[in-house]
Amino acid sequence: MTPTLAPVADADFEAMLSIRIEALRESLERLGRFSPEVARERLKSQFRPEWMQHLVVDGERFGYFTVEPREAELRLHHLYLRPEAQGQGVGAWVIDQIKSRGLPITLAALRESRANDFYLRHGFKVVEEQDFDIEYRWEAA
């Protein structure tokens, strides 16, 4: 499954919140931290359509990612896929697209999330462990 990318508009917030909640619910429940209100506030605080892209297959949006350009690196804030789209190579495709920019990439993944194994498989290294998140970095060869 290879997605196409579509731009994000302010009006997409609610649909993107729904995807975020679907993608994170299992991991957050495992940590005892699931809250739709907190999910809304976190997305609202980081909602920058100019840095975001929808992932679309057959006209349906099933995920999105956010890449913040920083000085000499990129920060991946979100890479969320609906559960039924996970494990089909889409996340790897997104990571390859971001890596192709040739800049270091940093990100945080929720502890207890399957995303941690995903990022390790794709060459990211742990740089810091926090109470609820693990910070990662990838360097271009």
C-alpha positions as CSV (number, residue, x, y, z in Angstrom):
1,M,0.0,0.0,0.0
2,T,1.7,3.2,-1.2
3,P,-0.2,6.4,-0.1
4,T,-0.3,9.7,-1.7
5,L,0.2,12.9,0.2
6,A,-2.4,15.6,0.6
7,P,-2.1,19.0,2.3
8,V,-3.7,19.8,5.6
9,A,-6.1,22.6,6.2
10,D,-7.4,24.1,9.5
11,A,-10.8,22.5,8.8
12,D,-9.1,19.0,9.0
13,F,-8.5,19.3,12.8
14,E,-11.4,17.1,14.0
15,A,-10.7,14.3,11.5
16,M,-7.0,14.3,12.4
17,L,-7.9,14.2,16.1
18,S,-10.0,11.1,15.5
19,I,-7.0,9.4,13.8
20,R,-4.7,10.4,16.6
21,I,-7.0,9.0,19.2
22,E,-7.5,5.7,17.2
23,A,-3.7,5.4,16.8
24,L,-2.7,6.1,20.4
25,R,-5.6,4.7,22.4
26,E,-4.2,1.2,23.0
27,S,-0.8,2.5,24.1
28,L,-2.2,5.2,26.3
29,E,-4.7,2.9,28.0
30,R,-1.9,0.5,28.8
31,L,-0.1,3.3,30.6
32,G,-3.3,4.5,32.3
33,R,-3.1,7.8,30.5
34,F,-5.9,7.8,27.8
35,S,-7.9,11.0,27.8
36,P,-9.7,12.4,24.7
37,E,-9.4,15.9,26.2
38,V,-5.6,15.7,26.6
39,A,-5.4,14.3,23.0
40,R,-7.3,17.3,21.8
41,E,-5.2,19.8,23.7
42,R,-1.9,18.2,22.6
43,L,-2.9,18.2,18.9
44,K,-4.2,21.8,19.2
45,S,-0.9,23.0,20.6
46,Q,1.0,21.4,17.8
47,F,-1.4,21.9,14.9
48,R,0.6,23.5,12.1
49,P,-1.0,22.6,8.7
50,E,2.1,23.9,6.8
51,W,4.2,21.1,8.4
52,M,1.5,18.4,8.1
53,Q,0.6,15.9,5.4
54,H,-2.4,13.5,5.1
55,L,-1.7,10.0,4.0
56,V,-4.4,9.0,1.5
57,V,-5.2,5.7,-0.3
58,D,-8.1,5.3,-2.7
59,G,-9.3,8.7,-1.7
60,E,-9.5,7.9,2.0
61,R,-7.4,9.7,4.6
62,F,-6.1,7.1,7.1
63,G,-3.1,8.8,8.7
64,Y,-0.9,11.9,8.8
65,F,2.5,13.1,9.8
66,T,4.0,16.3,10.9
67,V,7.6,17.4,10.2
68,E,8.9,20.6,11.8
69,P,11.9,22.1,10.1
70,R,14.5,23.1,12.6
71,E,18.0,24.5,12.2
72,A,20.0,21.7,10.6
73,E,17.5,18.9,11.6
74,L,13.9,17.8,11.3
75,R,11.5,17.0,14.2
76,L,8.9,14.3,13.5
77,H,6.0,15.3,15.8
78,H,3.3,12.9,14.6
79,L,3.1,9.8,12.5
80,Y,-0.3,8.4,13.1
81,L,-2.1,5.6,11.2
82,R,-5.5,4.1,11.8
83,P,-5.0,0.7,13.3
84,E,-6.1,-1.1,10.2
85,A,-3.4,0.6,8.1
86,Q,-0.6,-0.3,10.5
87,G,1.9,-3.0,9.5
88,Q,1.5,-2.5,5.8
89,G,4.6,-0.5,5.0
90,V,3.1,2.9,5.1
91,G,5.1,4.1,8.1
92,A,8.3,2.8,6.5
93,W,7.5,4.7,3.3
94,V,6.9,7.9,5.4
95,I,10.2,7.5,7.2
96,D,12.0,7.0,3.9
97,Q,10.4,10.2,2.5
98,I,11.6,12.1,5.5
99,K,15.1,10.6,5.5
100,S,15.5,11.5,1.8
101,R,15.8,15.1,2.9
102,G,19.3,14.2,4.2
103,L,18.9,15.9,7.6
104,P,19.0,14.4,11.1
105,I,15.6,13.5,12.5
106,T,14.5,13.7,16.1
107,L,11.3,12.4,17.6
108,A,9.6,11.1,20.8
109,A,7.7,7.9,21.1
110,L,5.4,6.9,23.9
111,R,6.8,4.3,26.2
112,E,5.0,0.9,25.9
113,S,4.1,1.8,22.3
114,R,4.9,-0.6,19.4
115,A,6.3,2.5,17.7
116,N,9.5,2.1,19.7
117,D,10.3,-1.2,17.9
118,F,9.4,0.4,14.6
119,Y,11.8,3.4,15.1
120,L,14.7,1.1,16.2
121,R,14.2,-1.1,13.1
122,H,14.5,2.0,11.0
123,G,17.9,3.1,12.4
124,F,16.8,5.5,15.1
125,K,18.9,5.5,18.3
126,V,17.6,6.2,21.8
127,V,19.1,9.5,23.1
128,E,17.0,10.0,26.3
129,E,14.4,8.1,28.3
130,Q,11.7,10.2,30.0
131,D,8.8,9.3,32.3
132,F,6.4,8.7,29.5
133,D,8.4,9.2,26.3
134,I,11.6,7.9,24.7
135,E,13.5,10.4,22.6
136,Y,15.2,9.2,19.3
137,R,17.6,10.5,16.7
138,W,18.5,9.4,13.3
139,E,21.6,10.7,11.5
140,A,22.2,10.5,7.8
141,A,25.1,8.2,6.9
